[in-house]
Amino acid sequence: MRFGIQKKIAGGYVLIVFLIVMSTTVIQIKTNQQMLAYTMTAHQYHQAERATFELFIAIRNEETAIRRYFLTKDPQFVAAFRNAQQQIAREKEVLEELLADDEEALSCLQERILPTAVYLDALLEDALANGQTEVTSYWLSFPGLTEDFIRAEKDLYFLLNQRHNKAMFAQHAYLQQSYRLWAFILILPAILASVLGLIIARGITGPLRKLMQGIEGLKSGAYRQIDGVRSKDELGALVNAFNQMADTIERNRLELQQSHQTVQQALEKMKEIDKLKTEVLNTVSHELRTPLTSILGFSELLLQNSALDAKAEKYVQMIHKETNRLSQLVNNFLDLQRIETGQVKFNRQMVNLRTVIEEVVESFQAQSFRHTIEIHLPNDLPPVETDPDQVARVLGNLLSNALKYSPRADKVEVEVERVAPDLIAIAVKDYGLGIPPAEQEAIFKPFYRVDHADRQGISGTGLGLAIAYQTARSLGGELRVDSQDGKGSTFTFTLPVTVSGA
């Protein structure tokens, strides 16, 4: 039959579950009834303990209030006495209800505890009836709480605690007995389940062994089908599905191998193109440096020549400006290539970060008259093991961008924080144009510039942030951005206090 195994397993385990459910149900009902009785008794005496404790406190509060009244004649202690008197009445009612079936505890309460409260009530009422001018005599004759009351207090509390513990112990003992009974009742279904499992296992272990051999073959790369299983039940269907899976895996493996070879060839070709592009750009950049240097030098000589007329001087200034910008672009690109290829040597030393930041900020503040650069430095800033020139370069790039892209703002903030024992964070915050969320991940790529109408007319090469990003990573830190379009940006540069293995 197609579902033979399923029916056998289902029928056998339904019987086992029925036996387990019936046995445990009977035991559970009986256990719940007895446990409920023990629990209610334990809870009753626990409440009695709490009420007794509150009663003792109220009686002592009465005693304290009457003493102070006899001593000071202050009416406020009479009010305190009345409050304690009301509390005693409430707790007395609760205790008499809880201890109605416990004659010993109820007798101790009524005959040894409550008379003290009655005595205190009568003493105060008598003092109040005779007028406050005579309370001194009551004060001198008032004996306070007697030793018999204190012993009765201990006896009652001990008695209630004993009753409570006895109920708890009985509950625990019955629960242990129930556990043993459950274990005994469950042994028989467990034996039946073991026998049933053994019978069923003998009918399915053969196909399963072959299936396991096929799976081991898959693990070792041998995608062979399983032969010799003619069963028509679920195991037969499973073996057939395995054979189909093996065929599919083998076909997919061959296709994937071919695709991998194609992708590998494409990657190799892309690497060659990227390498060629880098070599061409490096060559062009190096070749441009010499003529650019010459043009800059000659333009500076021409600007020093006073014989030039105004028009010629204007053109020479334009040549000098654009040549200087092109030279800076070439230098930035070559610097980026050296950083990415690990050719830059860092001069790591113990650096006073405060001095480096203040010098950079002072330099940029002198260049910008429209912005105020605010510095927030902690007092406990530790020395940092890093390259001060590279730190200044990263901070300079961030400040340059902050000033450049804040045309309508009037301030830029530099905040330094020790975010961890071994990590410093330098944040440059502006209130300028901001960066759209979709473009924030791309701004650290070389030559990338945000396309925005407000940024038209703002010069730049798109290399500054790429250089700052790679430099920060080379120094062992990170550079990230948090920006809102139209509200400003915060660039955070993290720097380790020490560099392991440096």
C-alpha positions as CSV (number, residue, x, y, z in Angstrom):
1,M,0.0,0.0,0.0
2,R,1.0,3.5,-0.7
3,F,0.4,4.7,2.9
4,G,1.2,1.5,4.8
5,I,3.9,2.9,7.0
6,Q,1.9,6.0,7.8
7,K,-1.1,3.9,9.0
8,K,1.1,1.6,11.1
9,I,2.9,4.4,12.8
10,A,-0.3,6.5,13.3
11,G,-2.3,3.6,14.7
12,G,0.4,2.5,17.1
13,Y,1.2,6.0,18.4
14,V,-2.5,6.8,18.7
15,L,-2.9,3.9,21.1
16,I,0.2,5.0,23.1
17,V,-1.0,8.6,23.3
18,F,-4.4,7.4,24.5
19,L,-2.9,5.4,27.3
20,I,-0.7,8.3,28.3
21,V,-3.5,10.8,28.2
22,M,-5.9,8.6,30.2
23,S,-3.3,7.7,32.9
24,T,-2.0,11.3,33.3
25,T,-5.6,12.7,33.3
26,V,-6.6,10.5,36.3
27,I,-3.4,11.3,38.2
28,Q,-3.7,15.0,37.4
29,I,-7.2,15.3,38.6
30,K,-6.4,13.6,41.9
31,T,-3.2,15.6,42.3
32,N,-4.9,18.9,41.5
33,Q,-7.6,18.3,44.2
34,Q,-5.0,17.5,46.9
35,M,-2.6,20.2,45.8
36,L,-5.4,22.8,45.8
37,A,-6.2,21.9,49.5
38,Y,-2.6,22.2,50.5
39,T,-2.1,25.4,48.6
40,M,-5.2,27.0,50.1
41,T,-4.1,26.0,53.6
42,A,-0.6,27.4,53.0
43,H,-2.0,30.6,51.5
44,Q,-4.4,30.9,54.5
45,Y,-1.6,30.8,57.0
46,H,0.6,33.0,54.9
47,Q,-2.1,35.7,54.9
48,A,-2.5,35.1,58.6
49,E,1.3,35.7,59.1
50,R,1.0,39.0,57.2
51,A,-2.0,40.1,59.1
52,T,-0.4,39.2,62.4
53,F,2.7,41.2,61.4
54,E,0.5,44.2,60.5
55,L,-1.4,43.8,63.9
56,F,1.9,43.8,65.9
57,I,3.0,46.9,64.1
58,A,-0.3,48.7,64.8
59,I,-0.2,47.8,68.5
60,R,3.4,49.1,68.7
61,N,2.3,52.2,66.9
62,E,-0.5,52.7,69.5
63,E,2.1,52.2,72.3
64,T,4.5,54.7,70.7
65,A,1.7,57.3,70.1
66,I,0.4,57.1,73.7
67,R,3.9,57.4,75.1
68,R,4.6,60.5,73.1
69,Y,1.2,62.0,74.0
70,F,1.9,61.5,77.7
71,L,5.3,63.1,77.2
72,T,4.5,66.0,75.0
73,K,0.6,66.5,75.3
74,D,0.6,67.0,71.5
75,P,-2.8,66.2,70.0
76,Q,-1.2,64.9,66.7
77,F,-0.3,61.7,68.6
78,V,-3.9,61.2,69.4
79,A,-4.6,61.1,65.7
80,A,-1.8,58.7,65.2
81,F,-3.3,56.5,67.9
82,R,-6.7,56.6,66.2
83,N,-5.1,55.4,62.9
84,A,-3.4,52.5,64.6
85,Q,-6.6,51.7,66.4
86,Q,-8.5,51.4,63.1
87,Q,-5.7,49.3,61.7
88,I,-5.9,46.9,64.7
89,A,-9.7,46.5,64.1
90,R,-9.2,45.6,60.5
91,E,-6.4,43.1,61.1
92,K,-8.4,41.6,64.1
93,E,-11.3,40.9,61.7
94,V,-9.1,39.4,59.1
95,L,-7.3,37.1,61.6
96,E,-10.5,35.9,63.3
97,E,-11.8,34.9,59.9
98,L,-8.6,33.1,58.9
99,L,-8.0,31.4,62.2
100,A,-11.6,30.3,62.8
101,D,-10.7,26.6,62.5
102,D,-7.5,26.9,64.5
103,E,-8.5,27.1,68.2
104,E,-4.9,27.3,69.5
105,A,-3.9,30.2,67.3
106,L,-7.2,32.0,67.8
107,S,-7.0,31.6,71.6
108,C,-3.5,33.1,71.6
109,L,-4.7,36.0,69.6
110,Q,-7.9,36.8,71.6
111,E,-6.5,36.0,75.1
112,R,-2.9,37.2,75.0
113,I,-2.6,39.7,72.2
114,L,-5.8,41.7,71.8
115,P,-6.1,42.6,75.6
116,T,-3.0,44.7,75.3
117,A,-4.7,46.8,72.6
118,V,-7.9,47.1,74.7
119,Y,-5.8,48.2,77.6
120,L,-4.1,50.9,75.6
121,D,-7.5,52.1,74.2
122,A,-8.9,52.4,77.7
123,L,-5.8,54.1,79.0
124,L,-5.9,56.9,76.4
125,E,-9.6,57.3,76.7
126,D,-9.3,57.7,80.4
127,A,-6.5,60.3,80.0
128,L,-8.5,62.3,77.5
129,A,-11.6,62.2,79.7
130,N,-9.6,63.6,82.7
131,G,-8.2,66.5,80.6
132,Q,-4.8,67.1,79.2
133,T,-3.4,68.8,82.2
134,E,-3.2,65.6,84.1
135,V,-1.5,63.3,81.6
136,T,1.8,63.4,83.5
137,S,0.5,61.0,86.1
138,Y,-0.5,58.5,83.3
139,W,3.0,58.9,81.8
140,L,4.6,58.0,85.1
141,S,2.3,55.0,85.8
142,F,2.3,53.6,82.1
143,P,4.2,50.4,82.1
144,G,4.4,49.9,78.3
145,L,4.2,46.6,76.5
146,T,4.5,43.7,79.0
147,E,6.8,40.7,78.7
148,D,3.8,38.5,78.5
149,F,2.7,40.4,75.3
150,I,6.1,40.1,73.8
151,R,6.2,36.3,74.5
152,A,2.6,36.0,73.1
153,E,3.7,37.9,70.0
154,K,6.6,35.4,69.4
155,D,4.4,32.4,70.2
156,L,1.6,33.4,67.8
157,Y,4.0,34.2,64.9
158,F,5.9,30.9,65.6
159,L,2.6,29.0,65.6
160,L,1.4,30.5,62.3
161,N,4.8,29.9,60.7
162,Q,4.8,26.3,61.8
163,R,1.3,25.8,60.3
164,H,2.4,27.4,57.1
165,N,5.6,25.3,56.8
166,K,3.7,22.1,57.6
167,A,1.2,22.8,54.7
168,M,4.1,23.5,52.4
169,F,6.0,20.4,53.4
170,A,2.9,18.3,52.9
171,Q,2.4,19.8,49.5
172,H,5.9,19.1,48.5
173,A,5.7,15.5,49.8
174,Y,2.5,14.8,47.9
175,L,4.0,16.3,44.7
176,Q,7.0,14.0,45.0
177,Q,4.7,11.0,45.4
178,S,2.7,12.1,42.3
179,Y,5.9,12.4,40.3
180,R,6.9,8.8,41.2
181,L,3.4,7.6,40.2
182,W,3.6,9.5,36.9
183,A,7.0,7.9,36.2
184,F,5.6,4.5,36.8
185,I,2.5,5.0,34.6
186,L,4.7,6.3,31.8
187,I,7.0,3.3,31.8
188,L,4.4,1.1,30.1
189,P,3.7,3.4,27.2
190,A,7.4,3.9,26.8
191,I,8.0,0.1,26.5
192,L,5.1,-0.1,24.0
193,A,6.6,2.7,22.0
194,S,10.0,1.1,21.9
195,V,8.6,-2.3,20.7
196,L,6.5,-0.5,18.0
197,G,9.4,1.5,16.9
198,L,11.6,-1.6,16.6
199,I,9.0,-3.3,14.5
200,I,8.6,-0.4,12.2
201,A,12.4,0.3,12.0
202,R,13.0,-3.2,10.7
203,G,10.8,-2.5,7.7
204,I,12.4,0.8,6.7
205,T,16.1,0.5,7.7
206,G,17.1,-1.2,4.4
207,P,15.9,1.6,2.1
208,L,17.2,4.1,4.6
209,R,20.7,2.6,4.5
210,K,20.7,2.9,0.7
211,L,19.4,6.4,1.0
212,M,22.2,7.4,3.4
213,Q,24.8,5.8,1.1
214,G,23.4,8.0,-1.7
215,I,23.6,11.1,0.5
216,E,27.2,10.3,1.4
217,G,27.9,10.0,-2.3
218,L,26.4,13.5,-2.8
219,K,28.7,14.9,-0.1
220,S,31.7,13.4,-1.8
221,G,30.6,14.7,-5.3
222,A,29.3,11.4,-6.7
223,Y,25.8,12.1,-8.0
224,R,24.7,8.5,-8.5
225,Q,21.1,7.1,-8.4
226,I,20.0,4.6,-5.8
227,D,19.1,1.2,-7.2
228,G,17.4,-1.9,-5.7
229,V,14.5,-0.2,-3.8
230,R,11.2,-1.4,-5.1
231,S,9.0,-0.3,-2.2
232,K,5.8,1.5,-3.1
233,D,5.3,3.3,0.2
234,E,6.7,6.7,1.3
235,L,10.2,5.4,1.3
236,G,10.0,4.4,-2.3
237,A,8.7,7.9,-3.1
238,L,11.5,9.4,-1.2
239,V,14.1,7.3,-3.0
240,N,12.6,8.3,-6.4
241,A,12.7,12.0,-5.3
242,F,16.3,11.6,-4.3
243,N,17.2,10.1,-7.7
244,Q,15.5,13.0,-9.5
245,M,17.3,15.4,-7.2
246,A,20.6,13.8,-8.0
247,D,20.0,14.1,-11.7
248,T,19.0,17.7,-11.3
249,I,22.1,18.5,-9.2
250,E,24.4,16.9,-11.7
251,R,22.8,19.0,-14.6
252,N,23.0,22.2,-12.5
253,R,26.6,21.4,-11.5
254,L,27.6,21.1,-15.1
255,E,25.7,24.3,-16.0
256,L,27.2,26.1,-13.0
257,Q,30.7,25.0,-13.9
258,Q,30.3,26.4,-17.4
259,S,28.8,29.7,-16.0
260,H,31.6,29.9,-13.5
261,Q,34.2,29.6,-16.2
262,T,32.4,32.3,-18.2
263,V,32.2,34.6,-15.2
264,Q,35.9,33.9,-14.3
265,Q,36.9,34.9,-17.8
266,A,34.9,38.1,-17.6
267,L,36.4,38.9,-14.2
268,E,39.9,38.4,-15.5
269,K,39.1,40.6,-18.5
270,M,37.7,43.3,-16.2
271,K,40.8,43.1,-14.0
272,E,43.0,43.6,-17.1
273,I,40.9,46.5,-18.2
274,D,41.0,48.1,-14.7
275,K,44.7,47.6,-14.5
276,L,45.2,49.1,-17.9
277,K,42.9,52.1,-16.9
278,T,45.0,52.6,-13.8
279,E,48.2,52.4,-15.7
280,V,47.0,54.9,-18.3
281,L,45.7,57.3,-15.7
282,N,48.9,57.1,-13.7
283,T,51.0,57.6,-16.8
284,V,48.9,60.5,-18.0
285,S,48.9,62.1,-14.5
286,H,52.7,61.8,-14.2
287,E,53.2,63.1,-17.7
288,L,50.9,66.1,-16.9
289,R,52.8,67.1,-13.8
290,T,55.9,68.4,-15.6
291,P,54.1,70.7,-18.1
292,L,51.7,71.9,-15.5
293,T,54.5,72.8,-13.2
294,S,56.1,74.8,-16.1
295,I,52.9,76.5,-16.9
296,L,52.4,77.5,-13.3
297,G,55.9,78.8,-13.0
298,F,55.7,80.9,-16.2
299,S,52.2,82.2,-15.3
300,E,53.6,83.3,-11.9
301,L,56.5,85.1,-13.7
302,L,54.1,86.8,-16.0
303,L,51.9,88.0,-13.1
304,Q,55.0,89.5,-11.6
305,N,55.7,91.5,-14.8
306,S,54.3,95.0,-14.3
307,A,54.4,95.7,-18.0
308,L,51.2,93.6,-18.7
309,D,48.1,95.5,-19.5
310,A,44.9,94.8,-17.6
311,K,43.4,92.5,-20.2
312,A,46.6,90.4,-20.5
313,E,47.0,90.2,-16.7
314,K,43.4,89.0,-16.5
315,Y,44.0,86.2,-19.0
316,V,47.3,85.2,-17.2
317,Q,45.4,85.0,-13.9
318,M,42.9,82.7,-15.5
319,I,45.6,80.5,-16.9
320,H,47.3,80.4,-13.5
321,K,44.1,79.6,-11.6
322,E,43.0,76.8,-14.0
323,T,46.5,75.3,-14.2
324,N,46.7,75.3,-10.4
325,R,43.3,73.6,-10.2
326,L,44.3,71.0,-12.8
327,S,47.6,70.4,-11.0
328,Q,45.7,69.9,-7.7
329,L,43.4,67.4,-9.5
330,V,46.4,65.4,-10.8
331,N,48.1,65.4,-7.3
332,N,44.9,64.3,-5.6
333,F,44.4,61.5,-8.1
334,L,48.0,60.3,-7.7
335,D,47.6,60.5,-3.9
336,L,44.5,58.4,-4.0
337,Q,46.2,55.8,-6.1
338,R,49.1,55.6,-3.7
339,I,46.7,55.3,-0.7
340,E,44.7,52.5,-2.4
341,T,47.8,50.5,-3.4
342,G,49.4,50.9,0.0
343,Q,52.3,53.0,-1.2
344,V,51.9,55.8,1.4
345,K,54.1,55.4,4.4
346,F,52.6,56.7,7.6
347,N,54.7,58.5,10.2
348,R,52.9,57.2,13.3
349,Q,53.8,58.9,16.6
350,M,52.1,59.9,19.9
351,V,50.1,63.0,18.9
352,N,48.3,65.7,20.9
353,L,45.1,65.6,18.9
354,R,43.9,68.9,20.5
355,T,46.9,70.7,18.9
356,V,46.4,69.2,15.5
357,I,42.6,70.0,15.4
358,E,43.1,73.6,16.6
359,E,45.8,74.3,14.0
360,V,43.6,73.0,11.2
361,V,40.6,74.9,12.4
362,E,42.6,78.1,12.8
363,S,43.9,77.8,9.2
364,F,40.4,77.4,7.8
365,Q,38.9,80.1,10.0
366,A,41.4,82.5,8.6
367,Q,40.2,81.6,5.0
368,S,36.4,82.0,5.7
369,F,35.0,85.2,6.9
370,R,31.3,84.2,6.5
371,H,31.5,81.2,8.8
372,T,32.4,80.6,12.4
373,I,34.0,77.3,13.2
374,E,33.1,76.1,16.7
375,I,35.3,73.5,18.4
376,H,34.0,71.2,21.2
377,L,36.9,69.3,22.8
378,P,36.8,67.1,26.0
379,N,39.2,67.9,28.8
380,D,40.4,64.3,29.1
381,L,41.5,63.8,25.4
382,P,44.4,61.2,25.5
383,P,47.4,61.2,23.2
384,V,46.8,59.3,20.0
385,E,49.2,57.0,18.1
386,T,48.7,58.2,14.5
387,D,50.1,60.3,11.7
388,P,49.3,64.0,12.4
389,D,49.7,65.1,8.8
390,Q,47.2,62.5,7.6
391,V,44.8,63.4,10.4
392,A,45.1,67.1,9.4
393,R,44.5,66.1,5.8
394,V,41.2,64.2,6.6
395,L,40.0,67.0,8.8
396,G,41.0,69.6,6.2
397,N,39.0,67.9,3.5
398,L,35.9,67.6,5.7
399,L,36.1,71.3,6.8
400,S,36.7,72.4,3.2
401,N,33.5,70.6,2.1
402,A,31.5,71.9,5.1
403,L,32.4,75.5,4.4
404,K,31.9,75.1,0.6
405,Y,28.5,73.4,0.8
406,S,27.1,75.8,3.5
407,P,26.6,78.9,1.4
408,R,23.7,80.2,3.5
409,A,24.8,79.0,6.9
410,D,27.0,81.0,9.3
411,K,28.7,78.3,11.3
412,V,30.4,74.9,11.2
413,E,31.0,72.7,14.3
414,V,33.9,70.4,15.1
415,E,33.1,68.0,18.0
416,V,35.6,65.5,19.4
417,E,34.3,62.6,21.6
418,R,35.9,59.6,23.2
419,V,33.2,57.1,22.2
420,A,35.2,54.1,23.6
421,P,38.3,53.6,25.8
422,D,40.3,53.0,22.6
423,L,38.4,55.0,20.0
424,I,38.1,58.8,19.3
425,A,35.4,60.3,17.0
426,I,35.9,63.6,15.2
427,A,32.6,65.0,13.8
428,V,32.4,67.9,11.4
429,K,28.8,69.2,11.3
430,D,27.5,71.8,8.9
431,Y,24.0,73.4,8.3
432,G,24.3,73.5,4.6
433,L,22.8,71.8,1.5
434,G,22.8,68.3,2.8
435,I,22.9,65.1,0.8
436,P,19.9,63.0,-0.5
437,P,19.7,59.6,1.2
438,A,20.0,57.7,-2.1
439,E,23.4,59.3,-2.8
440,Q,25.0,59.0,0.6
441,E,26.6,55.6,-0.1
442,A,28.2,56.8,-3.3
443,I,29.8,60.1,-2.2
444,F,33.1,58.3,-1.1
445,K,33.7,57.0,-4.6
446,P,36.3,58.8,-6.7
447,F,35.0,61.6,-9.0
448,Y,31.5,61.3,-7.6
449,R,29.6,64.5,-7.1
450,V,26.0,65.0,-6.0
451,D,23.8,66.3,-8.8
452,H,21.8,69.1,-7.2
453,A,20.6,72.5,-8.5
454,D,21.8,74.3,-5.3
455,R,25.4,72.9,-5.9
456,Q,25.7,74.4,-9.4
457,G,28.6,76.8,-9.4
458,I,30.4,75.1,-6.4
459,S,33.8,73.8,-7.7
460,G,35.3,70.5,-6.9
461,T,36.9,67.4,-8.3
462,G,35.0,64.6,-6.4
463,L,38.3,63.3,-5.0
464,G,38.4,65.0,-1.6
465,L,36.0,62.6,0.2
466,A,37.5,59.6,-1.6
467,I,41.0,60.5,-0.3
468,A,39.6,61.2,3.2
469,Y,37.8,57.9,3.2
470,Q,40.8,55.8,2.2
471,T,43.1,57.8,4.5
472,A,40.8,57.2,7.5
473,R,40.7,53.5,6.8
474,S,44.5,53.4,6.4
475,L,44.8,55.0,9.8
476,G,42.7,52.2,11.3
477,G,39.5,54.2,11.5
478,E,36.3,54.8,9.5
479,L,34.6,57.7,7.8
480,R,30.8,57.9,7.7
481,V,28.1,60.4,7.0
482,D,24.8,61.3,8.5
483,S,22.9,63.9,6.4
484,Q,19.4,65.3,5.8
485,D,18.8,66.9,2.4
486,G,18.5,70.6,2.8
487,K,19.4,70.6,6.5
488,G,23.1,69.8,6.6
489,S,25.5,67.0,7.0
490,T,27.7,65.4,9.8
491,F,30.9,63.6,8.7
492,T,32.3,61.5,11.5
493,F,36.0,60.3,11.4
494,T,36.9,57.6,13.9
495,L,40.5,57.2,15.1
496,P,41.9,54.4,17.3
497,V,43.9,55.6,20.3
498,T,46.6,53.0,19.6
499,V,47.2,50.8,16.6
500,S,47.8,47.2,17.4
501,G,50.9,45.8,15.7
502,A,51.9,49.3,14.6
